[in-house]
Every structure is written in C-alpha cells, then in structure tokens.
Amino acid sequence: MTPELVYFYPTGHAAHQAAGHPERPERVEVIRQALEAAGWWEGYPKLAPVALTQADLALAHHPAYLGALQQTCQRGAWLDGDTYTTTRSWDLALNAAGGAVAVAQSVWSGQSRRGLALTRPPGHHATARHGMGFCLLNNVALAAAHLIASPPTAQRLAIIDLDLHHGNGTQDIFWRRGDVLYISTHQSPLYPGTGFLEETGEGPGEGATANFPLPPYTGDQGFRSVMETLILPLLDRYKPQMLLVSVGFDTHWRDPLGSLALSAQGYGELISQLVRWAEVNSEGKIALFLEGGYDLDAARACVSSAVAALLDLPWQDPIGPAPYAENMDWRAVVRAAQRIWQF
C-alpha cells in the first residue's frame, strides 16, 4: 500500500549549531514533537537520504563553491556574518540535501503520495556559487534538479517558496532555465534585498520566475489573495508535473525575524490549496521542504497545519490570528503583478 506521507528527519543535525544563533536544532525537534503529539509521526516512513555524488551536487552548485564550502566546514568557520559551519556541517548539509532528494524522488515515482523533508541546514538562500542566509546547500533546488536529470525524468516542475525571505539562491539556480517555475512570496523590504516583481527570469528562463514581494503585516487575507489570483493561475498556465514547496514558518506573526503576520491557520490553508491543485493537475504530487521559522511555538503550529493539509485532515489553530490589523497595501502588489503576468 502506498504511504500517504513520508518524512525525512536529519539524524545528527544537532551537531550543526552556534551559540545564540536563531537557526538552531530546536527548530526541528519541536516540529518532530508536535507531529508525535498529533499522532502523525509514528507509522509514517522515514526515508534515508540519497548519497549524493559531486556530479549530483553540480546539478545546482558550481564545483568551486562545493570545494570552498567543504574546506570552510573542515575549519568550522563562518561563510559570512550570518552563516556558520561546524566540522560536522558538510556531512549534515549533504544529509539534508540527500533527504530532500529522497522525499522528492519517492513522491515523483509514486512510492508515496506526499512528503515532508525536515531539511536542516536550510537551503533556499544558497546560490550556485555562494552559501548565505544560514544556508549551505540548496536542498529544494537539488531535489528539483535531480528529478529532471534522473529517469524517469520530469520535464516541468514548480517550486513555490512560502518563506518570509526571498529564496534568492533557488531563483539564481533556475534563473535561465525554463523547466522549473519558481514562485516566491516574501516580505519586502527585507533580507536579502532581492525578489522584485520585475525579476521574471532570463533567456530560456524568461517567464519562469515569479516574485510577489509583500509589505509588512500582509496577513491571511493578503496571502489568500496572492494564492488565488496569482499563484494558482500561474500553475494553471505552466502545468507542472509536481509541486515542491519551500516551507518557511517565519511568515507567522510571532516570528522574531519578520512581520508578514500570517497565522498557522492561514499557512495550512495555503498548503491545502496547493494540495487540491496537485490532486487535480499533477496526480497529487506535492512535497514540502523546510526552510526558515524561528519562533518555536509558531513552528509547532505551522507544521501541524501543513501536515494536516497534506493528510486532508481538519485542524484548529491553538495560537490564533495576529493581534493587530492587517496592512492592506498588498492589494497594490497584486494589481501590479496582474499587469506583469497579464491576469
């Protein structure tokens, strides 16, 4: 019988940490505990990571960067002022990327219906040539590139990035490619300062990148509108064979690094809409890949809402909506995006 859901859990990930850093092991552990408490952990397969070769990694990253990253990890040095490594980080980054590939491959091949990869270290800021923003290897990009490069090959995939921050690394990797549609919602202005409406790809990738930079305090209503009026129509137009979703729970109103003011209930509704789209249009193929999220209570609630959506189960938000009014300036972003994309 095909499992309804498979997971990847990053065994040993606690060896990747730096004192006082927001990207800490507790992020994954509270997620696992929340899923255990809900009865959604035991009984669902946990996949082993795929052993990735240098050729596999080169599908998304330049060999010079891979060598430099490995040397940095051997020293346990920092890539930049935000992005630490330890002497275990290279192996753990390989583990996370291999876990992302394992989950994507399982769903793509029909061995499971849906998947969630608890990828840590996270990945969507890692470009082809640079790690940054807490990210070492780009897990979701490597997963997508693997599906396109390995039989039975995919021809069209979509990555939907629901993190607080723009996934500049994922955009960079697929900027000139037409076989992966990259869609990002993110707070603007905010780190890394990319992801403007006008950034739509280049060359063969023109029209395969869509950015929806949202103002602070956008909230549930704004996200719902972006999903219904922009993201789903773009998916209808592109017709991807599978959805890969970068889930960053830092969009939640409690998160200390941003202020997009999404609730956990709202997050689950976004995932539910993508699940329903996949059921109708891509044989139900959808997998989630962990990115950011730095408030532990918000992470518990958001992952529970997301997994409930994957399992088609009802769920009640224990935290509730943001305790302040939403900023309706998102409507101008939607109108401008509709003009760009001719909706």
C-alpha positions in Angstrom: 0.0 0.0 0.0 1.4 3.4 -0.9 2.1 5.5 2.2 0.0 8.7 2.5 3.1 10.6 3.7 6.8 10.1 4.0 9.3 12.1 6.1 13.0 12.9 6.1 14.4 13.5 9.5 18.0 14.9 9.7 19.7 12.5 12.1 22.6 14.1 13.9 21.6 17.6 12.9 22.2 19.0 16.4 26.0 18.9 15.6 25.3 21.9 13.3 24.7 24.8 15.7 26.3 28.0 17.0 25.6 29.5 20.4 22.8 32.1 20.3 22.1 31.7 16.6 18.4 31.6 15.6 19.0 28.7 13.2 19.2 26.1 16.0 18.5 22.4 16.4 15.3 23.1 18.5 13.6 24.2 15.3 13.4 20.6 14.0 13.0 19.0 17.4 9.8 20.9 18.3 8.4 20.1 14.8 9.0 16.4 15.4 7.5 16.6 18.9 4.4 18.4 17.5 3.9 15.7 14.9 4.4 12.9 17.5 1.8 14.6 19.8 -0.7 14.7 16.9 -0.1 11.1 16.0 1.3 12.0 12.6 4.9 10.7 13.1 4.9 7.1 14.1 3.5 4.9 11.4 4.8 7.1 8.5 8.0 6.0 6.8 11.2 8.0 7.5 13.4 7.9 4.4 17.2 7.6 4.3 19.0 10.3 2.4 20.2 9.6 -1.1 24.0 9.5 -1.2 24.8 12.5 -3.5 27.9 12.5 -5.6 29.9 15.6 -6.7 28.1 15.2 -10.1 24.7 15.3 -8.3 25.7 18.4 -6.3 27.0 20.1 -9.5 23.4 20.0 -10.9 22.8 23.1 -8.7 26.2 24.3 -7.4 29.4 25.3 -9.0 32.3 22.9 -8.2 34.5 25.7 -6.9 31.8 26.6 -4.3 31.5 23.0 -3.3 35.2 22.8 -2.7 35.3 26.1 -0.8 32.3 25.0 1.4 33.9 21.7 2.3 37.1 23.5 3.3 35.2 26.0 5.4 33.3 23.3 7.2 36.6 21.4 7.9 37.7 24.5 9.8 34.3 25.1 11.4 34.5 28.7 10.1 31.7 31.1 9.1 30.8 31.6 5.5 29.7 35.2 6.3 28.4 37.2 9.3 25.1 35.2 9.3 26.1 31.7 8.2 28.1 29.4 10.5 29.5 26.0 9.9 31.0 23.3 12.2 33.3 20.5 11.5 30.1 18.3 11.0 28.3 20.8 8.8 29.5 19.4 5.4 28.2 15.9 6.2 25.0 17.3 7.6 24.4 19.5 4.6 24.9 16.5 2.3 22.5 14.6 4.6 19.8 17.3 4.3 20.2 17.6 0.5 20.1 13.9 0.1 17.0 13.8 2.3 15.3 16.3 0.1 16.1 14.3 -3.0 14.8 11.1 -1.3 11.5 12.7 -0.5 11.1 14.3 -3.9 12.0 11.0 -5.6 9.6 9.0 -3.5 6.7 11.2 -4.4 7.6 11.7 -8.0 7.9 7.9 -8.6 4.6 7.2 -6.9 6.2 5.3 -4.0 4.4 7.7 -1.6 1.6 10.2 -2.1 3.1 13.2 -0.3 6.2 14.1 1.6 7.8 16.4 4.1 11.6 16.8 4.3 12.8 18.4 7.6 15.9 19.8 5.8 18.4 21.3 8.2 20.6 23.2 7.4 18.1 25.0 5.3 18.8 25.9 1.7 16.9 28.4 -0.3 19.5 31.3 0.1 22.4 29.1 -1.2 23.1 30.2 -4.8 25.1 28.2 -7.4 28.3 29.9 -6.1 27.7 31.1 -2.6 26.2 30.0 0.7 24.5 32.7 2.7 21.5 33.4 5.0 22.0 30.3 7.2 22.1 28.1 4.0 24.9 25.8 2.8 23.4 23.6 0.0 20.2 24.4 -1.8 18.1 21.4 -0.8 14.9 22.1 -2.8 16.9 23.1 -5.9 19.0 19.9 -5.7 15.7 17.9 -5.4 14.2 19.5 -8.4 17.4 19.2 -10.5 17.6 15.5 -9.6 14.1 14.8 -10.8 14.9 16.5 -14.1 18.2 14.7 -14.6 17.4 11.2 -13.4 15.0 8.7 -15.0 12.1 8.7 -15.1 12.8 12.4 -15.8 10.5 15.3 -15.1 10.0 18.0 -17.8 8.2 20.7 -15.8 8.4 21.3 -12.1 7.2 24.2 -9.9 8.9 25.4 -6.7 6.6 27.5 -4.5 8.6 29.4 -1.8 6.4 30.4 1.2 9.3 31.6 3.4 9.5 35.0 5.0 12.6 35.8 2.9 13.1 35.7 -0.8 14.8 32.5 -2.0 17.5 34.2 -3.9 19.5 31.0 -4.2 16.7 29.0 -5.7 16.0 31.8 -8.1 19.6 32.1 -9.1 20.0 28.4 -9.9 16.9 28.3 -12.2 17.1 31.9 -13.5 17.9 30.8 -17.0 16.0 27.6 -17.1 12.5 27.0 -18.4 11.9 23.6 -16.8 11.4 24.9 -13.3 8.8 27.5 -12.4 10.0 29.4 -9.3 7.4 31.4 -7.4 8.2 33.3 -4.2 6.1 35.2 -1.7 8.3 37.2 0.7 8.4 40.3 2.9 9.9 43.4 1.2 11.9 45.3 2.1 13.9 42.6 3.9 17.0 40.4 3.6 18.4 39.5 1.1 17.0 42.5 -0.9 16.1 40.6 -4.0 12.8 39.2 -5.4 11.2 42.3 -7.1 8.1 42.0 -9.2 10.1 42.7 -12.4 12.5 39.7 -11.8 10.9 37.1 -14.1 13.9 35.1 -15.5 16.2 35.4 -18.4 16.9 33.7 -21.7 15.3 30.2 -21.7 14.0 31.0 -18.2 12.2 34.2 -19.1 8.7 33.9 -17.5 9.6 31.0 -15.3 10.3 33.2 -12.2 7.5 35.0 -10.4 8.1 37.2 -7.3 5.4 38.6 -5.1 7.1 40.9 -2.6 4.6 41.7 0.2 4.6 44.6 2.7 4.8 44.0 6.4 1.6 42.9 8.1 0.1 41.4 4.9 -1.7 38.7 6.9 -4.0 35.9 6.0 -6.3 37.8 3.6 -3.4 39.1 1.6 -1.8 35.7 1.3 -5.1 34.2 0.3 -5.5 36.7 -2.5 -2.0 36.1 -3.8 -2.6 32.4 -3.9 -5.9 32.6 -5.6 -5.3 35.4 -8.1 -1.6 34.9 -8.9 0.0 31.6 -7.8 -2.8 29.2 -8.8 -3.3 30.9 -12.2 0.5 30.7 -12.8 0.4 27.0 -12.0 -2.5 26.5 -14.4 -0.6 28.3 -17.1 2.7 26.4 -16.6 1.2 22.9 -15.8 4.0 21.5 -13.6 4.1 17.7 -13.1 4.9 18.1 -9.4 4.9 20.8 -6.8 7.9 21.3 -4.5 7.2 23.8 -1.7 9.8 25.6 0.4 8.0 26.0 3.7 9.3 28.7 5.9 7.3 29.2 9.1 8.9 32.6 9.7 5.9 34.1 7.9 4.0 33.5 11.2 3.0 36.7 13.1 5.1 35.5 16.2 8.3 35.1 14.3 11.1 37.4 15.5 12.8 38.0 12.1 9.8 39.4 10.2 6.3 40.7 10.3 4.2 39.2 7.5 1.6 38.4 10.1 0.4 35.1 8.7 -1.4 32.7 11.1 -0.9 29.0 11.3 -4.4 28.5 10.1 -3.6 30.7 7.1 -0.5 28.7 6.4 -2.4 25.5 6.4 -5.0 27.0 4.0 -2.2 27.9 1.6 -0.9 24.3 1.7 -4.4 22.9 1.3 -4.9 25.0 -1.9 -1.7 23.6 -3.3 -2.7 20.1 -2.4 -6.0 20.5 -4.1 -4.3 21.9 -7.2 -1.9 19.0 -7.3 -4.7 16.5 -6.9 -6.5 17.8 -10.0 -3.5 18.7 -12.1 -0.4 16.7 -11.2 -1.5 13.3 -9.9 -1.4 14.6 -6.4 2.4 15.0 -6.4 3.5 17.5 -3.8 6.3 17.6 -1.3 7.4 20.2 1.3 10.9 21.2 2.3 11.8 23.0 5.5 13.4 26.4 5.2 13.1 29.1 8.0 11.0 29.7 11.1 12.5 30.8 14.4 9.6 31.0 16.9 9.2 27.5 18.3 5.5 27.8 19.2 4.8 29.1 15.7 6.8 26.2 14.2 4.8 23.7 16.1 1.5 25.2 15.0 2.5 25.8 11.4 3.9 22.3 10.8 0.8 20.8 12.3 -1.4 22.9 10.0 0.8 21.9 7.0 0.8 18.2 7.7 -3.0 18.3 8.4 -3.3 19.8 4.9 -1.1 17.0 3.4 -3.3 14.4 5.1 -6.6 16.1 4.3 -7.5 16.3 8.0 -9.2 19.1 9.9 -7.1 21.2 12.3 -7.7 24.0 14.8 -5.1 26.8 15.3 -4.1 26.9 19.0 -2.4 30.3 18.6 -4.9 32.2 16.5 -4.6 35.2 14.2 -2.3 38.2 14.6 -3.4 40.5 17.4 -3.2 43.6 15.1 -4.8 44.8 11.9 -3.6 43.7 8.5 -1.9 46.1 6.2 -4.0 46.3 3.0 -1.1 47.6 0.9 -0.7 44.1 -0.5 -3.6 45.0 -2.9 -1.2 47.3 -4.9 1.3 44.4 -5.2 -1.4 42.1 -6.5 -2.6 44.7 -9.1 1.0 45.3 -10.3 1.6 41.6 -10.5 -1.6 41.1 -12.5 -0.4 43.6 -15.0 3.0 41.9 -15.4 1.6 38.5 -15.8 -1.5 39.7 -17.7 -4.1 38.2 -15.5 
